[in-house]
């Protein structure tokens, strides 16, 4: 999904704001469930959640860079780093 009008800075800001809010909610849910999923042996599911999250956050970060929204690019970058760190801690 992309902003309705890619040349409108307000539309870009609104779109990236919504994407970031969703990313924060998703990351919060992943963090809260990660230890439970690992303890129960559902590491494959956790890895899948992380892969989906990384795909979304990386795509949003690239769009933010493309649109010159450096703050959003940095914020999405931080989420990507956290997700990659967690992914590396999940046993295969």
PDB file with one MODEL, atoms N, CA, C and O in Angstrom:
MODEL        1
ATOM      1  N   UNK A   1       0.848  -1.175   0.000  1.00  0.00           N
ATOM      2  CA  UNK A   1       0.000   0.000   0.000  1.00  0.00           C
ATOM      3  C   UNK A   1       0.890   1.233   0.000  1.00  0.00           C
ATOM      4  O   UNK A   1       1.957   1.240   0.614  1.00  0.00           O
ATOM      5  N   UNK A   2       0.448   2.269  -0.688  1.00  0.00           N
ATOM      6  CA  UNK A   2       1.196   3.515  -0.760  1.00  0.00           C
ATOM      7  C   UNK A   2       0.240   4.674  -0.517  1.00  0.00           C
ATOM      8  O   UNK A   2      -0.978   4.502  -0.549  1.00  0.00           O
ATOM      9  N   UNK A   3       0.801   5.858  -0.273  1.00  0.00           N
ATOM     10  CA  UNK A   3      -0.063   7.025  -0.061  1.00  0.00           C
ATOM     11  C   UNK A   3      -0.974   7.267  -1.264  1.00  0.00           C
ATOM     12  O   UNK A   3      -0.621   6.941  -2.398  1.00  0.00           O
ATOM     13  N   UNK A   4      -2.136   7.835  -1.005  1.00  0.00           N
ATOM     14  CA  UNK A   4      -3.101   8.112  -2.073  1.00  0.00           C
ATOM     15  C   UNK A   4      -2.506   9.053  -3.119  1.00  0.00           C
ATOM     16  O   UNK A   4      -2.677   8.836  -4.319  1.00  0.00           O
ATOM     17  N   UNK A   5      -1.821  10.078  -2.675  1.00  0.00           N
ATOM     18  CA  UNK A   5      -1.183  11.032  -3.577  1.00  0.00           C
ATOM     19  C   UNK A   5       0.301  11.090  -3.216  1.00  0.00           C
ATOM     20  O   UNK A   5       0.680  11.787  -2.275  1.00  0.00           O
ATOM     21  N   UNK A   6       1.146  10.363  -3.957  1.00  0.00           N
ATOM     22  CA  UNK A   6       2.555  10.274  -3.589  1.00  0.00           C
ATOM     23  C   UNK A   6       3.314  11.596  -3.635  1.00  0.00           C
ATOM     24  O   UNK A   6       4.419  11.692  -3.099  1.00  0.00           O
ATOM     25  N   UNK A   7       2.735  12.620  -4.270  1.00  0.00           N
ATOM     26  CA  UNK A   7       3.406  13.915  -4.335  1.00  0.00           C
ATOM     27  C   UNK A   7       2.962  14.871  -3.232  1.00  0.00           C
ATOM     28  O   UNK A   7       3.466  15.990  -3.145  1.00  0.00           O
ATOM     29  N   UNK A   8       2.039  14.448  -2.403  1.00  0.00           N
ATOM     30  CA  UNK A   8       1.520  15.292  -1.334  1.00  0.00           C
ATOM     31  C   UNK A   8       2.245  14.971  -0.021  1.00  0.00           C
ATOM     32  O   UNK A   8       2.076  13.880   0.525  1.00  0.00           O
ATOM     33  N   UNK A   9       3.045  15.905   0.485  1.00  0.00           N
ATOM     34  CA  UNK A   9       3.790  15.647   1.724  1.00  0.00           C
ATOM     35  C   UNK A   9       2.889  15.286   2.902  1.00  0.00           C
ATOM     36  O   UNK A   9       3.269  14.478   3.749  1.00  0.00           O
ATOM     37  N   UNK A  10       1.714  15.874   2.960  1.00  0.00           N
ATOM     38  CA  UNK A  10       0.787  15.537   4.050  1.00  0.00           C
ATOM     39  C   UNK A  10       0.301  14.099   3.943  1.00  0.00           C
ATOM     40  O   UNK A  10       0.207  13.391   4.946  1.00  0.00           O
ATOM     41  N   UNK A  11      -0.004  13.674   2.729  1.00  0.00           N
ATOM     42  CA  UNK A  11      -0.444  12.297   2.514  1.00  0.00           C
ATOM     43  C   UNK A  11       0.677  11.319   2.871  1.00  0.00           C
ATOM     44  O   UNK A  11       0.432  10.273   3.473  1.00  0.00           O
ATOM     45  N   UNK A  12       1.900  11.667   2.497  1.00  0.00           N
ATOM     46  CA  UNK A  12       3.043  10.817   2.847  1.00  0.00           C
ATOM     47  C   UNK A  12       3.209  10.727   4.355  1.00  0.00           C
ATOM     48  O   UNK A  12       3.426   9.646   4.902  1.00  0.00           O
ATOM     49  N   UNK A  13       3.105  11.878   5.024  1.00  0.00           N
ATOM     50  CA  UNK A  13       3.256  11.907   6.476  1.00  0.00           C
ATOM     51  C   UNK A  13       2.166  11.078   7.150  1.00  0.00           C
ATOM     52  O   UNK A  13       2.437  10.302   8.066  1.00  0.00           O
ATOM     53  N   UNK A  14       0.948  11.251   6.692  1.00  0.00           N
ATOM     54  CA  UNK A  14      -0.170  10.503   7.274  1.00  0.00           C
ATOM     55  C   UNK A  14       0.008   9.000   7.049  1.00  0.00           C
ATOM     56  O   UNK A  14      -0.196   8.195   7.958  1.00  0.00           O
ATOM     57  N   UNK A  15       0.385   8.642   5.845  1.00  0.00           N
ATOM     58  CA  UNK A  15       0.588   7.232   5.524  1.00  0.00           C
ATOM     59  C   UNK A  15       1.697   6.636   6.397  1.00  0.00           C
ATOM     60  O   UNK A  15       1.514   5.577   6.998  1.00  0.00           O
ATOM     61  N   UNK A  16       2.840   7.313   6.464  1.00  0.00           N
ATOM     62  CA  UNK A  16       3.957   6.799   7.258  1.00  0.00           C
ATOM     63  C   UNK A  16       3.629   6.791   8.747  1.00  0.00           C
ATOM     64  O   UNK A  16       4.072   5.900   9.472  1.00  0.00           O
ATOM     65  N   UNK A  17       2.867   7.761   9.205  1.00  0.00           N
ATOM     66  CA  UNK A  17       2.437   7.775  10.609  1.00  0.00           C
ATOM     67  C   UNK A  17       1.592   6.551  10.922  1.00  0.00           C
ATOM     68  O   UNK A  17       1.788   5.896  11.945  1.00  0.00           O
ATOM     69  N   UNK A  18       0.653   6.248  10.038  1.00  0.00           N
ATOM     70  CA  UNK A  18      -0.204   5.074  10.229  1.00  0.00           C
ATOM     71  C   UNK A  18       0.609   3.779  10.170  1.00  0.00           C
ATOM     72  O   UNK A  18       0.399   2.869  10.972  1.00  0.00           O
ATOM     73  N   UNK A  19       1.524   3.708   9.226  1.00  0.00           N
ATOM     74  CA  UNK A  19       2.370   2.517   9.114  1.00  0.00           C
ATOM     75  C   UNK A  19       3.227   2.337  10.366  1.00  0.00           C
ATOM     76  O   UNK A  19       3.415   1.220  10.849  1.00  0.00           O
ATOM     77  N   UNK A  20       3.740   3.443  10.879  1.00  0.00           N
ATOM     78  CA  UNK A  20       4.589   3.358  12.071  1.00  0.00           C
ATOM     79  C   UNK A  20       3.770   2.943  13.291  1.00  0.00           C
ATOM     80  O   UNK A  20       4.230   2.146  14.108  1.00  0.00           O
ATOM     81  N   UNK A  21       2.571   3.476  13.415  1.00  0.00           N
ATOM     82  CA  UNK A  21       1.707   3.087  14.532  1.00  0.00           C
ATOM     83  C   UNK A  21       1.401   1.588  14.468  1.00  0.00           C
ATOM     84  O   UNK A  21       1.428   0.904  15.491  1.00  0.00           O
ATOM     85  N   UNK A  22       1.112   1.084  13.279  1.00  0.00           N
ATOM     86  CA  UNK A  22       0.855  -0.353  13.121  1.00  0.00           C
ATOM     87  C   UNK A  22       2.105  -1.167  13.420  1.00  0.00           C
ATOM     88  O   UNK A  22       2.028  -2.228  14.040  1.00  0.00           O
ATOM     89  N   UNK A  23       3.252  -0.671  12.981  1.00  0.00           N
ATOM     90  CA  UNK A  23       4.506  -1.379  13.234  1.00  0.00           C
ATOM     91  C   UNK A  23       4.797  -1.444  14.730  1.00  0.00           C
ATOM     92  O   UNK A  23       5.246  -2.474  15.231  1.00  0.00           O
ATOM     93  N   UNK A  24       4.546  -0.358  15.437  1.00  0.00           N
ATOM     94  CA  UNK A  24       4.756  -0.358  16.888  1.00  0.00           C
ATOM     95  C   UNK A  24       3.845  -1.365  17.583  1.00  0.00           C
ATOM     96  O   UNK A  24       4.275  -2.071  18.496  1.00  0.00           O
ATOM     97  N   UNK A  25       2.604  -1.430  17.156  1.00  0.00           N
ATOM     98  CA  UNK A  25       1.669  -2.395  17.739  1.00  0.00           C
ATOM     99  C   UNK A  25       2.115  -3.823  17.453  1.00  0.00           C
ATOM    100  O   UNK A  25       2.077  -4.681  18.335  1.00  0.00           O
ATOM    101  N   UNK A  26       2.530  -4.070  16.239  1.00  0.00           N
ATOM    102  CA  UNK A  26       2.990  -5.407  15.868  1.00  0.00           C
ATOM    103  C   UNK A  26       4.245  -5.781  16.645  1.00  0.00           C
ATOM    104  O   UNK A  26       4.368  -6.904  17.134  1.00  0.00           O
ATOM    105  N   UNK A  27       5.168  -4.843  16.757  1.00  0.00           N
ATOM    106  CA  UNK A  27       6.404  -5.120  17.489  1.00  0.00           C
ATOM    107  C   UNK A  27       6.103  -5.397  18.963  1.00  0.00           C
ATOM    108  O   UNK A  27       6.689  -6.303  19.555  1.00  0.00           O
ATOM    109  N   UNK A  28       5.212  -4.639  19.543  1.00  0.00           N
ATOM    110  CA  UNK A  28       4.828  -4.849  20.942  1.00  0.00           C
ATOM    111  C   UNK A  28       4.258  -6.257  21.135  1.00  0.00           C
ATOM    112  O   UNK A  28       4.595  -6.941  22.102  1.00  0.00           O
ATOM    113  N   UNK A  29       3.407  -6.680  20.223  1.00  0.00           N
ATOM    114  CA  UNK A  29       2.820  -8.018  20.312  1.00  0.00           C
ATOM    115  C   UNK A  29       3.890  -9.096  20.162  1.00  0.00           C
ATOM    116  O   UNK A  29       3.877 -10.087  20.892  1.00  0.00           O
ATOM    117  N   UNK A  30       4.806  -8.913  19.231  1.00  0.00           N
ATOM    118  CA  UNK A  30       5.886  -9.890  19.041  1.00  0.00           C
ATOM    119  C   UNK A  30       6.741  -9.976  20.293  1.00  0.00           C
ATOM    120  O   UNK A  30       7.046 -11.071  20.765  1.00  0.00           O
ATOM    121  N   UNK A  31       7.129  -8.833  20.831  1.00  0.00           N
ATOM    122  CA  UNK A  31       7.957  -8.824  22.048  1.00  0.00           C
ATOM    123  C   UNK A  31       7.264  -9.521  23.210  1.00  0.00           C
ATOM    124  O   UNK A  31       7.883 -10.289  23.946  1.00  0.00           O
ATOM    125  N   UNK A  32       5.986  -9.248  23.365  1.00  0.00           N
ATOM    126  CA  UNK A  32       5.242  -9.836  24.491  1.00  0.00           C
ATOM    127  C   UNK A  32       5.080 -11.344  24.353  1.00  0.00           C
ATOM    128  O   UNK A  32       5.022 -12.051  25.359  1.00  0.00           O
ATOM    129  N   UNK A  33       5.006 -11.841  23.144  1.00  0.00           N
ATOM    130  CA  UNK A  33       4.761 -13.261  22.921  1.00  0.00           C
ATOM    131  C   UNK A  33       6.026 -14.074  22.645  1.00  0.00           C
ATOM    132  O   UNK A  33       5.980 -15.304  22.662  1.00  0.00           O
ATOM    133  N   UNK A  34       7.142 -13.412  22.393  1.00  0.00           N
ATOM    134  CA  UNK A  34       8.355 -14.114  21.966  1.00  0.00           C
ATOM    135  C   UNK A  34       8.800 -15.178  22.961  1.00  0.00           C
ATOM    136  O   UNK A  34       9.050 -16.318  22.569  1.00  0.00           O
ATOM    137  N   UNK A  35       8.902 -14.833  24.223  1.00  0.00           N
ATOM    138  CA  UNK A  35       9.402 -15.812  25.197  1.00  0.00           C
ATOM    139  C   UNK A  35       8.430 -16.982  25.346  1.00  0.00           C
ATOM    140  O   UNK A  35       8.858 -18.128  25.484  1.00  0.00           O
ATOM    141  N   UNK A  36       7.140 -16.705  25.320  1.00  0.00           N
ATOM    142  CA  UNK A  36       6.144 -17.774  25.425  1.00  0.00           C
ATOM    143  C   UNK A  36       6.247 -18.719  24.228  1.00  0.00           C
ATOM    144  O   UNK A  36       6.231 -19.940  24.387  1.00  0.00           O
ATOM    145  N   UNK A  37       6.351 -18.146  23.038  1.00  0.00           N
ATOM    146  CA  UNK A  37       6.458 -18.975  21.833  1.00  0.00           C
ATOM    147  C   UNK A  37       7.726 -19.838  21.865  1.00  0.00           C
ATOM    148  O   UNK A  37       7.701 -21.005  21.474  1.00  0.00           O
ATOM    149  N   UNK A  38       8.827 -19.254  22.334  1.00  0.00           N
ATOM    150  CA  UNK A  38      10.067 -20.031  22.403  1.00  0.00           C
ATOM    151  C   UNK A  38       9.954 -21.149  23.442  1.00  0.00           C
ATOM    152  O   UNK A  38      10.385 -22.275  23.194  1.00  0.00           O
ATOM    153  N   UNK A  39       9.381 -20.840  24.594  1.00  0.00           N
ATOM    154  CA  UNK A  39       9.244 -21.857  25.638  1.00  0.00           C
ATOM    155  C   UNK A  39       8.347 -23.007  25.198  1.00  0.00           C
ATOM    156  O   UNK A  39       8.568 -24.159  25.574  1.00  0.00           O
ATOM    157  N   UNK A  40       7.349 -22.690  24.410  1.00  0.00           N
ATOM    158  CA  UNK A  40       6.421 -23.719  23.949  1.00  0.00           C
ATOM    159  C   UNK A  40       6.936 -24.453  22.704  1.00  0.00           C
ATOM    160  O   UNK A  40       6.292 -25.380  22.213  1.00  0.00           O
ATOM    161  N   UNK A  41       8.081 -24.036  22.208  1.00  0.00           N
ATOM    162  CA  UNK A  41       8.672 -24.705  21.055  1.00  0.00           C
ATOM    163  C   UNK A  41       8.182 -24.213  19.708  1.00  0.00           C
ATOM    164  O   UNK A  41       8.413 -24.864  18.689  1.00  0.00           O
ATOM    165  N   UNK A  42       7.519 -23.089  19.690  1.00  0.00           N
ATOM    166  CA  UNK A  42       6.989 -22.536  18.436  1.00  0.00           C
ATOM    167  C   UNK A  42       7.961 -21.535  17.814  1.00  0.00           C
ATOM    168  O   UNK A  42       7.568 -20.445  17.399  1.00  0.00           O
ATOM    169  N   UNK A  43       9.236 -21.923  17.756  1.00  0.00           N
ATOM    170  CA  UNK A  43      10.230 -20.995  17.213  1.00  0.00           C
ATOM    171  C   UNK A  43      10.003 -20.726  15.728  1.00  0.00           C
ATOM    172  O   UNK A  43      10.294 -19.632  15.243  1.00  0.00           O
ATOM    173  N   UNK A  44       9.487 -21.712  15.009  1.00  0.00           N
ATOM    174  CA  UNK A  44       9.199 -21.503  13.589  1.00  0.00           C
ATOM    175  C   UNK A  44       8.145 -20.431  13.386  1.00  0.00           C
ATOM    176  O   UNK A  44       8.256 -19.595  12.490  1.00  0.00           O
ATOM    177  N   UNK A  45       7.122 -20.464  14.226  1.00  0.00           N
ATOM    178  CA  UNK A  45       6.077 -19.439  14.134  1.00  0.00           C
ATOM    179  C   UNK A  45       6.642 -18.065  14.466  1.00  0.00           C
ATOM    180  O   UNK A  45       6.340 -17.080  13.792  1.00  0.00           O
ATOM    181  N   UNK A  46       7.458 -18.006  15.501  1.00  0.00           N
ATOM    182  CA  UNK A  46       8.061 -16.728  15.887  1.00  0.00           C
ATOM    183  C   UNK A  46       8.945 -16.196  14.762  1.00  0.00           C
ATOM    184  O   UNK A  46       8.912 -15.006  14.451  1.00  0.00           O
ATOM    185  N   UNK A  47       9.725 -17.070  14.162  1.00  0.00           N
ATOM    186  CA  UNK A  47      10.575 -16.641  13.044  1.00  0.00           C
ATOM    187  C   UNK A  47       9.722 -16.108  11.890  1.00  0.00           C
ATOM    188  O   UNK A  47      10.078 -15.119  11.249  1.00  0.00           O
ATOM    189  N   UNK A  48       8.595 -16.774  11.633  1.00  0.00           N
ATOM    190  CA  UNK A  48       7.707 -16.314  10.557  1.00  0.00           C
ATOM    191  C   UNK A  48       7.139 -14.930  10.883  1.00  0.00           C
ATOM    192  O   UNK A  48       7.088 -14.061  10.013  1.00  0.00           O
ATOM    193  N   UNK A  49       6.716 -14.723  12.126  1.00  0.00           N
ATOM    194  CA  UNK A  49       6.212 -13.410  12.526  1.00  0.00           C
ATOM    195  C   UNK A  49       7.288 -12.349  12.336  1.00  0.00           C
ATOM    196  O   UNK A  49       7.022 -11.254  11.841  1.00  0.00           O
ATOM    197  N   UNK A  50       8.512 -12.697  12.740  1.00  0.00           N
ATOM    198  CA  UNK A  50       9.619 -11.752  12.613  1.00  0.00           C
ATOM    199  C   UNK A  50       9.931 -11.457  11.152  1.00  0.00           C
ATOM    200  O   UNK A  50      10.193 -10.308  10.797  1.00  0.00           O
ATOM    201  N   UNK A  51       9.907 -12.474  10.307  1.00  0.00           N
ATOM    202  CA  UNK A  51      10.170 -12.261   8.878  1.00  0.00           C
ATOM    203  C   UNK A  51       9.118 -11.341   8.264  1.00  0.00           C
ATOM    204  O   UNK A  51       9.447 -10.441   7.491  1.00  0.00           O
ATOM    205  N   UNK A  52       7.856 -11.568   8.610  1.00  0.00           N
ATOM    206  CA  UNK A  52       6.783 -10.711   8.090  1.00  0.00           C
ATOM    207  C   UNK A  52       6.954  -9.281   8.589  1.00  0.00           C
ATOM    208  O   UNK A  52       6.778  -8.325   7.833  1.00  0.00           O
ATOM    209  N   UNK A  53       7.297  -9.143   9.862  1.00  0.00           N
ATOM    210  CA  UNK A  53       7.500  -7.820  10.432  1.00  0.00           C
ATOM    211  C   UNK A  53       8.667  -7.121   9.733  1.00  0.00           C
ATOM    212  O   UNK A  53       8.566  -5.952   9.359  1.00  0.00           O
ATOM    213  N   UNK A  54       9.771  -7.844   9.560  1.00  0.00           N
ATOM    214  CA  UNK A  54      10.943  -7.246   8.912  1.00  0.00           C
ATOM    215  C   UNK A  54      10.643  -6.824   7.480  1.00  0.00           C
ATOM    216  O   UNK A  54      11.112  -5.781   7.026  1.00  0.00           O
ATOM    217  N   UNK A  55       9.874  -7.620   6.782  1.00  0.00           N
ATOM    218  CA  UNK A  55       9.497  -7.268   5.408  1.00  0.00           C
ATOM    219  C   UNK A  55       8.705  -5.955   5.390  1.00  0.00           C
ATOM    220  O   UNK A  55       8.980  -5.061   4.590  1.00  0.00           O
ATOM    221  N   UNK A  56       7.726  -5.857   6.280  1.00  0.00           N
ATOM    222  CA  UNK A  56       6.899  -4.649   6.331  1.00  0.00           C
ATOM    223  C   UNK A  56       7.726  -3.432   6.755  1.00  0.00           C
ATOM    224  O   UNK A  56       7.639  -2.376   6.129  1.00  0.00           O
ATOM    225  N   UNK A  57       8.525  -3.576   7.813  1.00  0.00           N
ATOM    226  CA  UNK A  57       9.289  -2.443   8.330  1.00  0.00           C
ATOM    227  C   UNK A  57      10.365  -1.999   7.346  1.00  0.00           C
ATOM    228  O   UNK A  57      10.616  -0.803   7.201  1.00  0.00           O
ATOM    229  N   UNK A  58      10.995  -2.941   6.678  1.00  0.00           N
ATOM    230  CA  UNK A  58      12.018  -2.602   5.687  1.00  0.00           C
ATOM    231  C   UNK A  58      11.402  -1.870   4.504  1.00  0.00           C
ATOM    232  O   UNK A  58      11.968  -0.901   4.000  1.00  0.00           O
ATOM    233  N   UNK A  59      10.245  -2.337   4.068  1.00  0.00           N
ATOM    234  CA  UNK A  59       9.541  -1.673   2.955  1.00  0.00           C
ATOM    235  C   UNK A  59       9.140  -0.247   3.348  1.00  0.00           C
ATOM    236  O   UNK A  59       9.298   0.680   2.553  1.00  0.00           O
ATOM    237  N   UNK A  60       8.624  -0.067   4.564  1.00  0.00           N
ATOM    238  CA  UNK A  60       8.219   1.263   5.025  1.00  0.00           C
ATOM    239  C   UNK A  60       9.432   2.179   5.174  1.00  0.00           C
ATOM    240  O   UNK A  60       9.365   3.365   4.853  1.00  0.00           O
ATOM    241  N   UNK A  61      10.537   1.624   5.662  1.00  0.00           N
ATOM    242  CA  UNK A  61      11.766   2.420   5.791  1.00  0.00           C
ATOM    243  C   UNK A  61      12.232   2.899   4.420  1.00  0.00           C
ATOM    244  O   UNK A  61      12.600   4.063   4.264  1.00  0.00           O
ATOM    245  N   UNK A  62      12.221   2.017   3.432  1.00  0.00           N
ATOM    246  CA  UNK A  62      12.633   2.391   2.078  1.00  0.00           C
ATOM    247  C   UNK A  62      11.739   3.488   1.506  1.00  0.00           C
ATOM    248  O   UNK A  62      12.222   4.407   0.846  1.00  0.00           O
ATOM    249  N   UNK A  63      10.439   3.389   1.760  1.00  0.00           N
ATOM    250  CA  UNK A  63       9.523   4.425   1.293  1.00  0.00           C
ATOM    251  C   UNK A  63       9.821   5.758   1.987  1.00  0.00           C
ATOM    252  O   UNK A  63       9.799   6.813   1.352  1.00  0.00           O
ATOM    253  N   UNK A  64      10.097   5.701   3.279  1.00  0.00           N
ATOM    254  CA  UNK A  64      10.423   6.927   4.016  1.00  0.00           C
ATOM    255  C   UNK A  64      11.680   7.581   3.453  1.00  0.00           C
ATOM    256  O   UNK A  64      11.735   8.802   3.305  1.00  0.00           O
ATOM    257  N   UNK A  65      12.675   6.782   3.144  1.00  0.00           N
ATOM    258  CA  UNK A  65      13.905   7.318   2.542  1.00  0.00           C
ATOM    259  C   UNK A  65      13.587   7.940   1.188  1.00  0.00           C
ATOM    260  O   UNK A  65      14.035   9.044   0.881  1.00  0.00           O
ATOM    261  N   UNK A  66      12.810   7.221   0.383  1.00  0.00           N
ATOM    262  CA  UNK A  66      12.434   7.707  -0.945  1.00  0.00           C
ATOM    263  C   UNK A  66      11.705   9.045  -0.870  1.00  0.00           C
ATOM    264  O   UNK A  66      11.916   9.918  -1.712  1.00  0.00           O
ATOM    265  N   UNK A  67      10.847   9.206   0.138  1.00  0.00           N
ATOM    266  CA  UNK A  67      10.050  10.425   0.272  1.00  0.00           C
ATOM    267  C   UNK A  67      10.769  11.512   1.070  1.00  0.00           C
ATOM    268  O   UNK A  67      10.211  12.587   1.287  1.00  0.00           O
ATOM    269  N   UNK A  68      11.998  11.245   1.506  1.00  0.00           N
ATOM    270  CA  UNK A  68      12.761  12.252   2.247  1.00  0.00           C
ATOM    271  C   UNK A  68      12.294  12.444   3.679  1.00  0.00           C
ATOM    272  O   UNK A  68      12.522  13.497   4.274  1.00  0.00           O
ATOM    273  N   UNK A  69      11.650  11.441   4.229  1.00  0.00           N
ATOM    274  CA  UNK A  69      11.155  11.491   5.613  1.00  0.00           C
ATOM    275  C   UNK A  69      12.169  10.783   6.519  1.00  0.00           C
ATOM    276  O   UNK A  69      11.978   9.633   6.913  1.00  0.00           O
ATOM    277  N   UNK A  70      13.256  11.507   6.839  1.00  0.00           N
ATOM    278  CA  UNK A  70      14.367  10.904   7.556  1.00  0.00           C
ATOM    279  C   UNK A  70      13.993  10.401   8.949  1.00  0.00           C
ATOM    280  O   UNK A  70      14.478   9.355   9.380  1.00  0.00           O
ATOM    281  N   UNK A  71      13.138  11.133   9.649  1.00  0.00           N
ATOM    282  CA  UNK A  71      12.741  10.674  10.982  1.00  0.00           C
ATOM    283  C   UNK A  71      12.052   9.317  10.911  1.00  0.00           C
ATOM    284  O   UNK A  71      12.365   8.419  11.693  1.00  0.00           O
ATOM    285  N   UNK A  72      11.118   9.164   9.979  1.00  0.00           N
ATOM    286  CA  UNK A  72      10.450   7.876   9.823  1.00  0.00           C
ATOM    287  C   UNK A  72      11.448   6.792   9.416  1.00  0.00           C
ATOM    288  O   UNK A  72      11.381   5.665   9.908  1.00  0.00           O
ATOM    289  N   UNK A  73      12.367   7.135   8.522  1.00  0.00           N
ATOM    290  CA  UNK A  73      13.382   6.159   8.110  1.00  0.00           C
ATOM    291  C   UNK A  73      14.192   5.700   9.321  1.00  0.00           C
ATOM    292  O   UNK A  73      14.471   4.510   9.468  1.00  0.00           O
ATOM    293  N   UNK A  74      14.566   6.629  10.175  1.00  0.00           N
ATOM    294  CA  UNK A  74      15.324   6.274  11.384  1.00  0.00           C
ATOM    295  C   UNK A  74      14.492   5.410  12.323  1.00  0.00           C
ATOM    296  O   UNK A  74      14.989   4.425  12.870  1.00  0.00           O
ATOM    297  N   UNK A  75      13.226   5.776  12.510  1.00  0.00           N
ATOM    298  CA  UNK A  75      12.364   5.039  13.439  1.00  0.00           C
ATOM    299  C   UNK A  75      12.104   3.619  12.939  1.00  0.00           C
ATOM    300  O   UNK A  75      12.154   2.660  13.710  1.00  0.00           O
ATOM    301  N   UNK A  76      11.828   3.498  11.653  1.00  0.00           N
ATOM    302  CA  UNK A  76      11.646   2.158  11.103  1.00  0.00           C
ATOM    303  C   UNK A  76      12.956   1.380  11.165  1.00  0.00           C
ATOM    304  O   UNK A  76      12.956   0.172  11.400  1.00  0.00           O
ATOM    305  N   UNK A  77      14.065   2.072  10.957  1.00  0.00           N
ATOM    306  CA  UNK A  77      15.373   1.431  11.056  1.00  0.00           C
ATOM    307  C   UNK A  77      15.626   0.857  12.438  1.00  0.00           C
ATOM    308  O   UNK A  77      16.186  -0.231  12.570  1.00  0.00           O
ATOM    309  N   UNK A  78      15.215   1.589  13.470  1.00  0.00           N
ATOM    310  CA  UNK A  78      15.369   1.090  14.839  1.00  0.00           C
ATOM    311  C   UNK A  78      14.546  -0.176  15.055  1.00  0.00           C
ATOM    312  O   UNK A  78      15.010  -1.122  15.693  1.00  0.00           O
ATOM    313  N   UNK A  79      13.329  -0.192  14.525  1.00  0.00           N
ATOM    314  CA  UNK A  79      12.491  -1.386  14.651  1.00  0.00           C
ATOM    315  C   UNK A  79      13.102  -2.571  13.900  1.00  0.00           C
ATOM    316  O   UNK A  79      13.057  -3.704  14.378  1.00  0.00           O
ATOM    317  N   UNK A  80      13.664  -2.308  12.742  1.00  0.00           N
ATOM    318  CA  UNK A  80      14.319  -3.368  11.967  1.00  0.00           C
ATOM    319  C   UNK A  80      15.483  -3.945  12.765  1.00  0.00           C
ATOM    320  O   UNK A  80      15.644  -5.163  12.836  1.00  0.00           O
ATOM    321  N   UNK A  81      16.291  -3.079  13.363  1.00  0.00           N
ATOM    322  CA  UNK A  81      17.431  -3.540  14.159  1.00  0.00           C
ATOM    323  C   UNK A  81      16.974  -4.408  15.331  1.00  0.00           C
ATOM    324  O   UNK A  81      17.568  -5.451  15.603  1.00  0.00           O
ATOM    325  N   UNK A  82      15.930  -3.982  16.015  1.00  0.00           N
ATOM    326  CA  UNK A  82      15.411  -4.760  17.150  1.00  0.00           C
ATOM    327  C   UNK A  82      14.910  -6.125  16.687  1.00  0.00           C
ATOM    328  O   UNK A  82      15.173  -7.144  17.326  1.00  0.00           O
ATOM    329  N   UNK A  83      14.191  -6.134  15.580  1.00  0.00           N
ATOM    330  CA  UNK A  83      13.641  -7.400  15.069  1.00  0.00           C
ATOM    331  C   UNK A  83      14.755  -8.332  14.605  1.00  0.00           C
ATOM    332  O   UNK A  83      14.683  -9.541  14.824  1.00  0.00           O
ATOM    333  N   UNK A  84      15.775  -7.784  13.971  1.00  0.00           N
ATOM    334  CA  UNK A  84      16.899  -8.613  13.543  1.00  0.00           C
ATOM    335  C   UNK A  84      17.639  -9.190  14.744  1.00  0.00           C
ATOM    336  O   UNK A  84      18.076 -10.340  14.711  1.00  0.00           O
ATOM    337  N   UNK A  85      17.780  -8.397  15.801  1.00  0.00           N
ATOM    338  CA  UNK A  85      18.434  -8.888  17.011  1.00  0.00           C
ATOM    339  C   UNK A  85      17.636 -10.025  17.634  1.00  0.00           C
ATOM    340  O   UNK A  85      18.212 -11.028  18.055  1.00  0.00           O
ATOM    341  N   UNK A  86      16.320  -9.877  17.695  1.00  0.00           N
ATOM    342  CA  UNK A  86      15.495 -10.932  18.249  1.00  0.00           C
ATOM    343  C   UNK A  86      15.547 -12.174  17.349  1.00  0.00           C
ATOM    344  O   UNK A  86      15.637 -13.296  17.847  1.00  0.00           O
ATOM    345  N   UNK A  87      15.492 -11.978  16.051  1.00  0.00           N
ATOM    346  CA  UNK A  87      15.538 -13.102  15.123  1.00  0.00           C
ATOM    347  C   UNK A  87      16.828 -13.908  15.307  1.00  0.00           C
ATOM    348  O   UNK A  87      16.819 -15.136  15.231  1.00  0.00           O
ATOM    349  N   UNK A  88      17.927 -13.204  15.549  1.00  0.00           N
ATOM    350  CA  UNK A  88      19.207 -13.915  15.728  1.00  0.00           C
ATOM    351  C   UNK A  88      19.236 -14.698  17.040  1.00  0.00           C
ATOM    352  O   UNK A  88      20.039 -15.618  17.192  1.00  0.00           O
ATOM    353  N   UNK A  89      18.373 -14.344  17.984  1.00  0.00           N
ATOM    354  CA  UNK A  89      18.325 -15.038  19.275  1.00  0.00           C
ATOM    355  C   UNK A  89      17.352 -16.213  19.276  1.00  0.00           C
ATOM    356  O   UNK A  89      17.327 -16.996  20.225  1.00  0.00           O
ATOM    357  N   UNK A  90      16.560 -16.339  18.227  1.00  0.00           N
ATOM    358  CA  UNK A  90      15.571 -17.415  18.152  1.00  0.00           C
ATOM    359  C   UNK A  90      16.251 -18.658  17.597  1.00  0.00           C
ATOM    360  O   UNK A  90      16.794 -18.635  16.492  1.00  0.00           O
ATOM    361  N   UNK A  91      16.220 -19.755  18.371  1.00  0.00           N
ATOM    362  CA  UNK A  91      16.835 -20.993  17.869  1.00  0.00           C
ATOM    363  C   UNK A  91      16.116 -21.518  16.629  1.00  0.00           C
ATOM    364  O   UNK A  91      14.914 -21.319  16.454  1.00  0.00           O
ATOM    365  N   UNK A  92      16.864 -22.177  15.796  1.00  0.00           N
ATOM    366  CA  UNK A  92      16.293 -22.751  14.555  1.00  0.00           C
ATOM    367  C   UNK A  92      15.667 -24.083  14.834  1.00  0.00           C
ATOM    368  O   UNK A  92      15.137 -24.719  13.923  1.00  0.00           O
TER     369      UNK A  92
ENDMDL
END
